[in-house]
Amino acid sequence: MSYNYAVVGATGNVGREIIQILAERGVPAGAVTAVASERSVGAEVSYGDDDVLKVQNLEEFDFGNTDIVLSSPGAQVSAGFAPRATAAGAILIDNTSQFRMDPDVPLVVPEVNPEAVAQYRNKNIIANPNCSTIQMVVALKPIHDVAGIRRIVVSTYQSVSGVGKAGMDELFNQTRGVYVNEPAEKFKENFGKTIAFNVIPHIDIFMEDGSTKEEWKMMVETKKILDPKIMVHATCVRVPVFIGHAEAVNLELNSPLSAEEARKILQDAPGVAVVDHRQDEGYVTPSECVGEDAVYVSRIREDITTENGLSLWIVADNLRKGAALNTVQIAEILTASYMD
């Protein structure tokens, strides 16, 4: 059975990726409509190899003929149009932070908690987690099922596409500026410091305890999706990479688990690809994961400095599995299991 989809935020990095993934995966669709702000009206977005969608105005769009809304326009925009969409009978799958911690809205990663999709009936809304949280919990769920995770310490290395096209443009322009003698300050808009040839330990706003909101998101979202008893300590860092997030993860487990046992568990886990050869190039980096759907795990090793310790290196395309693909996978579960 086919359904009518509206993609809100269709001209952004994630919106364009959602539309392409709908086509790539052959999701049965009666109609796919591209929707964005007034300034993007009339713009064209590719849908598969042959079709082009013309963008319609979100302010004027009638959701009455839409079954599922796939949304990635920014939290404030989602907050504004969501009541209108759900009142019209559409189910909203939202990729912004607006609804993630609402206790009546399920926060879903299909490889981790697909059963939570059923809770969409509370508000006709399903939330897509933060990109860094998604790739981490996909890799950690199979380990948690076997050995139980007590504590996670994670350092992220997040690409500039996490803030959209503007972040990618800023990195490009600052890098170019180094070679043509243009000051980085001329292009500094999205990051607190120069991003070219630099790393910045600051993503989103600072909170009272000294954490950034991105670090807080990783903590509370992991608890909501995976297990509320898990302790999470995150340090989130922006790096001069266009696409692809990486994470260095250290685990304290409740039960012993060797690196070899962890490797075998992960090799059989849905959505995970293990590339872990203890030699040059025997691991995956962000540049190699671009355009791929899997969450890649490398550098699996035991941490002998703590009881039942384990360390991992986790890499994924933040625009695909970290956002657009996860959104489409949720829609696939929703239509296959919960909609007539």
C-alpha positions as CSV (number, residue, x, y, z in Angstrom):
1,M,0.0,0.0,0.0
2,S,1.3,3.5,-0.8
3,Y,1.0,6.6,1.2
4,N,1.3,10.3,0.6
5,Y,4.5,12.0,2.0
6,A,5.4,15.6,2.6
7,V,9.0,16.4,3.2
8,V,9.3,19.7,5.2
9,G,12.7,21.4,5.0
10,A,13.1,19.8,1.6
11,T,15.8,22.2,0.4
12,G,18.2,21.6,3.3
13,N,20.9,19.0,3.5
14,V,18.8,16.5,5.4
15,G,15.6,17.2,3.5
16,R,17.2,16.5,0.1
17,E,18.7,13.4,1.5
18,I,15.3,12.2,2.8
19,I,13.8,12.6,-0.7
20,Q,16.7,10.7,-2.3
21,I,16.5,7.9,0.2
22,L,12.7,7.5,-0.4
23,A,13.5,6.9,-4.0
24,E,16.6,4.7,-3.4
25,R,14.7,2.4,-1.1
26,G,11.7,2.3,-3.3
27,V,9.3,3.4,-0.5
28,P,5.8,3.0,-2.0
29,A,4.5,6.6,-2.3
30,G,1.3,7.8,-3.9
31,A,2.8,11.3,-3.8
32,V,6.0,12.9,-2.4
33,T,5.7,16.7,-1.9
34,A,8.6,19.0,-1.2
35,V,7.8,21.7,1.3
36,A,9.9,24.5,2.6
37,S,9.9,28.2,3.6
38,E,8.6,30.9,1.4
39,R,12.0,31.9,0.1
40,S,12.5,28.4,-1.4
41,V,9.1,28.2,-3.2
42,G,9.6,27.1,-6.8
43,A,13.0,25.6,-6.2
44,E,13.5,22.1,-7.6
45,V,14.6,19.1,-5.7
46,S,15.6,15.8,-7.3
47,Y,13.5,12.7,-6.5
48,G,15.3,9.6,-7.8
49,D,17.1,9.7,-11.2
50,D,14.3,11.2,-13.3
51,D,11.8,13.1,-11.2
52,V,12.0,16.7,-10.0
53,L,9.8,18.1,-7.2
54,K,8.9,21.8,-7.1
55,V,9.0,23.2,-3.6
56,Q,5.7,24.4,-2.0
57,N,5.2,27.0,0.7
58,L,5.0,25.6,4.2
59,E,2.8,28.5,5.4
60,E,0.2,27.7,2.8
61,F,0.5,24.0,2.5
62,D,-2.6,21.9,3.2
63,F,-1.7,18.7,5.1
64,G,-5.2,17.2,4.5
65,N,-4.1,14.8,1.8
66,T,-0.8,13.9,3.5
67,D,-0.4,10.6,5.4
68,I,3.2,11.1,6.7
69,V,5.3,14.2,7.2
70,L,9.1,13.8,7.3
71,S,10.4,16.9,8.8
72,S,13.8,18.6,9.2
73,P,13.3,22.4,9.1
74,G,14.6,23.4,12.6
75,A,13.0,23.1,16.0
76,Q,11.0,26.4,16.0
77,V,9.6,25.7,12.6
78,S,8.5,22.2,13.6
79,A,6.9,23.6,16.7
80,G,4.9,26.0,14.6
81,F,3.5,23.7,11.9
82,A,3.2,20.4,13.8
83,P,-0.2,21.1,15.4
84,R,-1.6,22.0,12.0
85,A,-0.2,18.8,10.4
86,T,-1.3,16.5,13.1
87,A,-4.8,18.1,13.3
88,A,-5.2,17.3,9.6
89,G,-4.5,13.7,10.4
90,A,-0.9,13.4,9.2
91,I,1.7,11.5,11.3
92,L,4.8,13.6,11.9
93,I,8.3,12.1,12.0
94,D,10.4,15.0,13.1
95,N,14.2,15.2,12.9
96,T,14.6,18.3,15.0
97,S,15.1,18.6,18.8
98,Q,11.6,20.0,19.4
99,F,9.8,16.8,20.5
100,R,12.6,14.4,21.5
101,M,12.2,14.7,25.3
102,D,8.5,15.0,25.3
103,P,7.4,11.9,27.4
104,D,4.4,11.4,25.1
105,V,6.5,11.3,22.0
106,P,8.6,8.2,21.1
107,L,12.2,8.7,20.3
108,V,13.1,5.9,17.9
109,V,16.2,4.2,16.4
110,P,14.8,1.3,14.4
111,E,17.7,-1.1,15.2
112,V,17.4,-0.3,18.9
113,N,13.8,0.3,20.0
114,P,11.4,-0.2,17.0
115,E,8.6,-1.2,19.3
116,A,8.4,2.4,20.5
117,V,6.9,3.5,17.2
118,A,3.6,2.2,18.5
119,Q,3.5,5.2,20.9
120,Y,3.0,7.6,17.9
121,R,-0.7,7.4,18.7
122,N,-0.2,9.7,21.7
123,K,0.3,12.8,19.6
124,N,0.7,11.6,16.0
125,I,4.4,12.5,16.4
126,I,7.6,10.4,16.3
127,A,10.9,12.0,17.1
128,N,14.2,11.3,15.4
129,P,17.2,11.5,17.8
130,N,20.3,13.6,17.6
131,C,22.8,12.4,14.9
132,S,25.5,11.6,17.4
133,T,23.2,9.6,19.6
134,I,21.8,7.5,16.7
135,Q,25.1,6.1,15.6
136,M,26.3,5.5,19.2
137,V,23.2,3.6,20.3
138,V,23.1,1.4,17.1
139,A,26.5,0.2,18.0
140,L,26.0,-0.1,21.8
141,K,22.6,-1.8,21.9
142,P,23.9,-5.4,21.1
143,I,26.6,-5.0,23.7
144,H,24.2,-3.7,26.3
145,D,21.9,-6.7,25.6
146,V,24.7,-9.2,26.3
147,A,26.9,-7.5,29.0
148,G,24.9,-4.5,30.3
149,I,26.4,-1.0,30.0
150,R,26.9,0.8,33.3
151,R,28.7,3.9,32.1
152,I,29.6,5.5,28.7
153,V,32.3,8.1,28.2
154,V,32.3,9.5,24.7
155,S,34.2,12.1,22.7
156,T,32.6,13.1,19.4
157,Y,34.3,14.5,16.3
158,Q,31.3,16.0,14.5
159,S,31.4,17.3,10.9
160,V,30.3,20.8,9.9
161,S,27.3,19.5,7.9
162,G,25.7,19.0,11.3
163,V,24.7,22.7,11.2
164,G,23.6,22.5,7.5
165,K,24.9,23.9,4.2
166,A,25.9,27.1,5.9
167,G,28.4,25.2,8.1
168,M,29.9,23.5,5.0
169,D,30.2,26.8,3.2
170,E,31.9,28.3,6.2
171,L,34.6,25.6,6.3
172,F,35.1,25.8,2.6
173,N,35.4,29.6,2.6
174,Q,37.8,29.7,5.6
175,T,40.0,27.0,4.1
176,R,40.1,28.7,0.8
177,G,40.9,32.0,2.6
178,V,44.1,30.6,4.0
179,Y,45.5,30.2,0.5
180,V,44.2,33.5,-0.9
181,N,45.0,35.6,2.1
182,E,41.4,36.3,3.2
183,P,40.9,36.5,7.0
184,A,38.9,33.7,8.6
185,E,36.8,36.2,10.5
186,K,35.3,37.3,7.3
187,F,33.4,34.0,7.1
188,K,32.9,33.3,10.8
189,E,29.1,32.9,11.4
190,N,28.2,29.5,12.6
191,F,31.0,28.5,14.9
192,G,32.5,30.2,18.0
193,K,36.0,30.1,16.6
194,T,37.7,29.5,13.3
195,I,36.8,25.9,12.1
196,A,39.3,25.6,9.3
197,F,42.4,23.7,10.4
198,N,41.0,23.7,14.0
199,V,38.8,21.7,16.4
200,I,36.2,23.4,18.6
201,P,35.0,21.7,21.8
202,H,31.7,23.6,21.7
203,I,28.4,22.5,20.0
204,D,25.2,24.2,20.9
205,I,24.8,26.5,23.9
206,F,26.5,26.1,27.3
207,M,24.5,24.9,30.3
208,E,24.8,25.7,34.0
209,D,26.9,22.7,34.8
210,G,29.5,23.5,32.1
211,S,28.2,21.0,29.6
212,T,27.0,22.0,26.2
213,K,23.4,21.2,25.1
214,E,24.8,18.7,22.5
215,E,26.4,16.8,25.3
216,W,23.2,16.9,27.4
217,K,21.3,15.6,24.4
218,M,23.5,12.6,24.1
219,M,23.0,11.8,27.8
220,V,19.2,12.2,28.0
221,E,18.5,10.7,24.6
222,T,20.6,7.6,25.3
223,K,18.8,7.1,28.6
224,K,15.4,7.4,26.8
225,I,16.2,5.1,23.9
226,L,18.5,2.5,25.5
227,D,18.3,2.4,29.3
228,P,17.6,5.1,31.9
229,K,20.1,3.6,34.3
230,I,23.1,4.1,32.0
231,M,25.4,6.9,33.0
232,V,26.7,9.0,30.0
233,H,29.5,11.6,30.0
234,A,30.0,13.3,26.6
235,T,32.5,15.8,25.1
236,C,31.3,17.0,21.7
237,V,33.8,18.5,19.4
238,R,33.3,20.2,16.0
239,V,36.0,19.2,13.5
240,P,36.9,20.5,10.0
241,V,35.3,17.6,8.1
242,F,32.4,18.2,5.7
243,I,30.3,15.0,6.3
244,G,30.6,12.1,8.7
245,H,30.7,12.0,12.5
246,A,33.2,9.9,14.5
247,E,33.1,8.9,18.2
248,A,35.6,7.5,20.6
249,V,33.6,5.5,23.1
250,N,34.7,4.0,26.4
251,L,32.4,1.6,28.2
252,E,32.2,0.2,31.7
253,L,30.1,-3.0,31.5
254,N,28.2,-4.9,34.2
255,S,29.7,-8.2,33.0
256,P,33.0,-9.2,31.5
257,L,33.1,-9.1,27.7
258,S,36.3,-9.6,25.7
259,A,37.2,-7.6,22.6
260,E,36.8,-10.7,20.5
261,E,33.3,-11.5,21.9
262,A,32.3,-7.9,21.3
263,R,33.5,-8.1,17.7
264,K,31.4,-11.2,17.1
265,I,28.3,-9.6,18.6
266,L,28.7,-6.5,16.5
267,Q,29.3,-8.4,13.3
268,D,25.8,-9.9,13.7
269,A,24.1,-6.7,14.7
270,P,21.6,-4.9,12.4
271,G,22.9,-1.7,10.9
272,V,26.5,-2.3,12.0
273,A,29.5,-3.0,9.9
274,V,32.7,-4.0,11.7
275,V,36.0,-3.0,10.1
276,D,38.6,-3.8,12.7
277,H,42.0,-4.9,11.4
278,R,44.9,-4.0,13.6
279,Q,47.1,-2.6,10.8
280,D,47.4,0.5,8.7
281,E,44.1,1.4,7.1
282,G,42.3,-1.3,9.1
283,Y,39.6,1.1,10.4
284,V,37.0,3.4,9.0
285,T,37.2,7.2,9.0
286,P,34.5,9.8,8.2
287,S,35.5,10.4,4.6
288,E,35.0,6.7,3.9
289,C,31.5,6.5,5.4
290,V,30.0,9.3,3.2
291,G,27.0,8.0,1.3
292,E,26.8,4.7,3.3
293,D,24.0,3.5,5.4
294,A,25.9,1.5,8.0
295,V,27.3,2.5,11.4
296,Y,31.0,1.4,11.2
297,V,32.8,0.1,14.3
298,S,36.6,-0.1,14.5
299,R,39.4,-0.1,17.1
300,I,37.5,-2.6,19.4
301,R,39.8,-3.3,22.4
302,E,39.6,-4.0,26.1
303,D,40.3,-1.2,28.6
304,I,42.4,-2.8,31.4
305,T,42.3,0.4,33.5
306,T,38.8,-0.3,34.7
307,E,36.7,-3.4,35.5
308,N,34.9,-4.8,32.4
309,G,36.1,-1.9,30.3
310,L,35.8,-1.8,26.5
311,S,36.7,0.9,23.9
312,L,35.3,1.4,20.4
313,W,35.6,3.8,17.4
314,I,32.2,4.5,15.8
315,V,31.7,6.3,12.5
316,A,28.6,7.1,10.4
317,D,27.3,9.5,7.7
318,N,25.5,12.0,9.9
319,L,23.2,13.1,7.0
320,R,22.1,9.5,6.2
321,K,22.0,7.2,9.3
322,G,22.4,10.2,11.6
323,A,19.3,11.9,10.2
324,A,17.5,11.1,6.8
325,L,17.9,7.3,6.7
326,N,16.7,6.9,10.3
327,T,13.7,9.1,9.5
328,V,12.8,6.9,6.5
329,Q,13.3,3.7,8.4
330,I,10.9,4.9,11.0
331,A,8.3,5.6,8.3
332,E,8.9,2.1,6.9
333,I,8.1,0.5,10.3
334,L,5.1,2.8,10.8
335,T,3.6,1.8,7.4
336,A,4.4,-1.9,7.6
337,S,3.2,-2.5,11.2
338,Y,0.8,0.2,12.3
339,M,-1.1,1.7,9.4
340,D,-3.9,0.1,7.4
